[in-house]
Amino acid sequence: MEKFRLKNGFEVLVRNLNCDDYEAFCGFYEQLATETIFTNQYVGRPRRSRESFEARLNDENIYKLVALNDDQKIIGVCSVVIERPEHPWLNKSCDFGIMILREYTGKGLGFYMMKKMEEWARTKKMHRICAQVRAKNTAAIALYLKCGYEIEGMARDAAYIDGQWHHQYYIAKILDKE
């Protein structure tokens, strides 16, 4: 559990997600779905069951970090998943996702959370960390590039949102180069 001061001077609490966060976590995703098309959250998406939520928290191959404001409302989530921990060829690569409510973007929280998730990936001896990002999400792309990620390719017409096709970039960073 750590406190982090945003660029606007407000302090947020950053800590691991826990079982008591279920309702706040669901509420975060519901709000996020109304604010952006840059995640896979959408209005009307069914909630994950509490059992599924808790099972993922207990999975040692998943890391979930949350940021909370003064009201203890979740304002940001990042996660890292080792998708194939049992596979001898693929067990050194992990996928990440980061989401921050609109009001809190551009204030340094994303950069801070990226560094925390990379630290976790390194403790798991990951070689590669990767994600997909919508090509029009210029703020996230700028953050990833600043953090040393590279665009490796593009999936054309990967998401059909509000009557328009959207491309996505594949981004990654090799962790043990540093």
Contacts in CASP RR format, 6 or more apart in sequence:
PFRMAT RR
TARGET T0000
AUTHOR 0000-0000-0000
METHOD contacts of the structure
MODEL  1
MEKFRLKNGFEVLVRNLNCDDYEAFCGFYEQLATETIFTNQYVGRPRRSR
ESFEARLNDENIYKLVALNDDQKIIGVCSVVIERPEHPWLNKSCDFGIMI
LREYTGKGLGFYMMKKMEEWARTKKMHRICAQVRAKNTAAIALYLKCGYE
IEGMARDAAYIDGQWHHQYYIAKILDKE
1 13 0 8 1.000
1 14 0 8 1.000
1 15 0 8 1.000
1 16 0 8 1.000
2 13 0 8 1.000
2 14 0 8 1.000
2 15 0 8 1.000
3 11 0 8 1.000
3 12 0 8 1.000
3 13 0 8 1.000
3 14 0 8 1.000
4 11 0 8 1.000
4 12 0 8 1.000
4 13 0 8 1.000
4 14 0 8 1.000
4 67 0 8 1.000
4 109 0 8 1.000
4 112 0 8 1.000
5 11 0 8 1.000
6 12 0 8 1.000
6 104 0 8 1.000
6 107 0 8 1.000
6 108 0 8 1.000
6 109 0 8 1.000
7 106 0 8 1.000
7 107 0 8 1.000
7 108 0 8 1.000
8 107 0 8 1.000
10 69 0 8 1.000
10 70 0 8 1.000
10 107 0 8 1.000
11 70 0 8 1.000
12 67 0 8 1.000
12 68 0 8 1.000
12 69 0 8 1.000
12 75 0 8 1.000
12 104 0 8 1.000
12 109 0 8 1.000
13 67 0 8 1.000
13 68 0 8 1.000
13 72 0 8 1.000
14 65 0 8 1.000
14 66 0 8 1.000
14 67 0 8 1.000
14 68 0 8 1.000
14 112 0 8 1.000
14 113 0 8 1.000
14 116 0 8 1.000
15 65 0 8 1.000
15 66 0 8 1.000
15 68 0 8 1.000
16 63 0 8 1.000
16 64 0 8 1.000
16 65 0 8 1.000
16 66 0 8 1.000
17 25 0 8 1.000
17 57 0 8 1.000
17 64 0 8 1.000
17 65 0 8 1.000
17 66 0 8 1.000
17 77 0 8 1.000
18 57 0 8 1.000
19 53 0 8 1.000
19 54 0 8 1.000
19 57 0 8 1.000
21 66 0 8 1.000
21 74 0 8 1.000
22 50 0 8 1.000
22 53 0 8 1.000
22 54 0 8 1.000
24 72 0 8 1.000
24 73 0 8 1.000
24 74 0 8 1.000
25 53 0 8 1.000
25 66 0 8 1.000
25 74 0 8 1.000
25 77 0 8 1.000
26 47 0 8 1.000
26 48 0 8 1.000
27 74 0 8 1.000
28 66 0 8 1.000
28 73 0 8 1.000
28 74 0 8 1.000
28 75 0 8 1.000
28 76 0 8 1.000
28 77 0 8 1.000
28 99 0 8 1.000
28 101 0 8 1.000
29 41 0 8 1.000
29 45 0 8 1.000
30 41 0 8 1.000
30 43 0 8 1.000
31 101 0 8 1.000
32 39 0 8 1.000
32 41 0 8 1.000
32 99 0 8 1.000
32 101 0 8 1.000
33 39 0 8 1.000
33 41 0 8 1.000
33 42 0 8 1.000
33 43 0 8 1.000
33 44 0 8 1.000
33 45 0 8 1.000
34 43 0 8 1.000
35 101 0 8 1.000
35 102 0 8 1.000
36 102 0 8 1.000
37 134 0 8 1.000
37 159 0 8 1.000
37 161 0 8 1.000
37 162 0 8 1.000
37 166 0 8 1.000
38 133 0 8 1.000
38 134 0 8 1.000
38 136 0 8 1.000
38 137 0 8 1.000
38 140 0 8 1.000
39 99 0 8 1.000
41 99 0 8 1.000
56 62 0 8 1.000
56 64 0 8 1.000
57 64 0 8 1.000
61 81 0 8 1.000
61 82 0 8 1.000
61 85 0 8 1.000
61 124 0 8 1.000
62 79 0 8 1.000
62 80 0 8 1.000
62 81 0 8 1.000
62 82 0 8 1.000
63 79 0 8 1.000
63 80 0 8 1.000
63 81 0 8 1.000
63 117 0 8 1.000
63 120 0 8 1.000
63 121 0 8 1.000
64 77 0 8 1.000
64 78 0 8 1.000
64 79 0 8 1.000
65 77 0 8 1.000
65 78 0 8 1.000
65 79 0 8 1.000
65 113 0 8 1.000
65 116 0 8 1.000
65 117 0 8 1.000
66 74 0 8 1.000
66 76 0 8 1.000
66 77 0 8 1.000
67 74 0 8 1.000
67 75 0 8 1.000
67 76 0 8 1.000
67 77 0 8 1.000
67 100 0 8 1.000
67 104 0 8 1.000
67 109 0 8 1.000
67 113 0 8 1.000
68 74 0 8 1.000
68 75 0 8 1.000
69 75 0 8 1.000
69 104 0 8 1.000
75 100 0 8 1.000
75 101 0 8 1.000
75 103 0 8 1.000
75 104 0 8 1.000
75 109 0 8 1.000
76 98 0 8 1.000
76 99 0 8 1.000
76 100 0 8 1.000
76 101 0 8 1.000
76 104 0 8 1.000
76 109 0 8 1.000
76 113 0 8 1.000
77 98 0 8 1.000
77 99 0 8 1.000
77 100 0 8 1.000
78 96 0 8 1.000
78 97 0 8 1.000
78 98 0 8 1.000
78 99 0 8 1.000
78 110 0 8 1.000
78 113 0 8 1.000
78 114 0 8 1.000
78 116 0 8 1.000
78 117 0 8 1.000
79 96 0 8 1.000
79 97 0 8 1.000
79 98 0 8 1.000
79 117 0 8 1.000
80 94 0 8 1.000
80 95 0 8 1.000
80 96 0 8 1.000
80 97 0 8 1.000
80 117 0 8 1.000
80 120 0 8 1.000
80 121 0 8 1.000
80 129 0 8 1.000
81 94 0 8 1.000
81 95 0 8 1.000
81 96 0 8 1.000
82 91 0 8 1.000
82 93 0 8 1.000
82 94 0 8 1.000
82 124 0 8 1.000
82 126 0 8 1.000
83 90 0 8 1.000
83 93 0 8 1.000
83 94 0 8 1.000
83 95 0 8 1.000
84 90 0 8 1.000
84 91 0 8 1.000
84 93 0 8 1.000
85 91 0 8 1.000
92 125 0 8 1.000
92 126 0 8 1.000
92 127 0 8 1.000
92 128 0 8 1.000
93 126 0 8 1.000
93 127 0 8 1.000
93 128 0 8 1.000
93 129 0 8 1.000
93 130 0 8 1.000
94 121 0 8 1.000
94 124 0 8 1.000
94 126 0 8 1.000
94 128 0 8 1.000
94 129 0 8 1.000
94 130 0 8 1.000
95 129 0 8 1.000
95 130 0 8 1.000
95 131 0 8 1.000
96 117 0 8 1.000
96 121 0 8 1.000
96 129 0 8 1.000
96 130 0 8 1.000
96 131 0 8 1.000
97 131 0 8 1.000
98 110 0 8 1.000
98 113 0 8 1.000
98 114 0 8 1.000
98 117 0 8 1.000
98 140 0 8 1.000
100 109 0 8 1.000
100 110 0 8 1.000
100 113 0 8 1.000
105 139 0 8 1.000
106 139 0 8 1.000
110 143 0 8 1.000
111 143 0 8 1.000
111 146 0 8 1.000
111 147 0 8 1.000
114 143 0 8 1.000
114 144 0 8 1.000
114 147 0 8 1.000
115 147 0 8 1.000
117 129 0 8 1.000
118 129 0 8 1.000
118 147 0 8 1.000
118 173 0 8 1.000
118 175 0 8 1.000
121 129 0 8 1.000
121 175 0 8 1.000
122 175 0 8 1.000
122 176 0 8 1.000
126 175 0 8 1.000
127 174 0 8 1.000
127 175 0 8 1.000
127 176 0 8 1.000
128 172 0 8 1.000
128 173 0 8 1.000
128 174 0 8 1.000
128 175 0 8 1.000
129 172 0 8 1.000
129 173 0 8 1.000
129 175 0 8 1.000
130 152 0 8 1.000
130 170 0 8 1.000
130 171 0 8 1.000
130 172 0 8 1.000
130 173 0 8 1.000
131 144 0 8 1.000
131 170 0 8 1.000
131 171 0 8 1.000
131 172 0 8 1.000
132 155 0 8 1.000
132 158 0 8 1.000
132 168 0 8 1.000
132 169 0 8 1.000
132 170 0 8 1.000
132 171 0 8 1.000
133 140 0 8 1.000
133 141 0 8 1.000
133 144 0 8 1.000
133 168 0 8 1.000
133 169 0 8 1.000
133 171 0 8 1.000
134 140 0 8 1.000
134 159 0 8 1.000
134 166 0 8 1.000
134 167 0 8 1.000
134 168 0 8 1.000
134 169 0 8 1.000
135 141 0 8 1.000
135 154 0 8 1.000
135 166 0 8 1.000
135 167 0 8 1.000
135 168 0 8 1.000
135 169 0 8 1.000
136 166 0 8 1.000
141 151 0 8 1.000
141 169 0 8 1.000
141 171 0 8 1.000
144 171 0 8 1.000
145 151 0 8 1.000
147 173 0 8 1.000
148 173 0 8 1.000
149 171 0 8 1.000
149 172 0 8 1.000
149 173 0 8 1.000
150 171 0 8 1.000
150 172 0 8 1.000
150 173 0 8 1.000
151 169 0 8 1.000
151 170 0 8 1.000
151 171 0 8 1.000
152 169 0 8 1.000
152 170 0 8 1.000
152 171 0 8 1.000
152 172 0 8 1.000
153 169 0 8 1.000
153 170 0 8 1.000
154 167 0 8 1.000
154 168 0 8 1.000
154 169 0 8 1.000
154 170 0 8 1.000
155 167 0 8 1.000
155 168 0 8 1.000
155 169 0 8 1.000
155 170 0 8 1.000
156 165 0 8 1.000
156 167 0 8 1.000
157 165 0 8 1.000
157 166 0 8 1.000
157 167 0 8 1.000
158 165 0 8 1.000
158 166 0 8 1.000
158 167 0 8 1.000
158 168 0 8 1.000
159 165 0 8 1.000
159 166 0 8 1.000
159 168 0 8 1.000
160 166 0 8 1.000
END
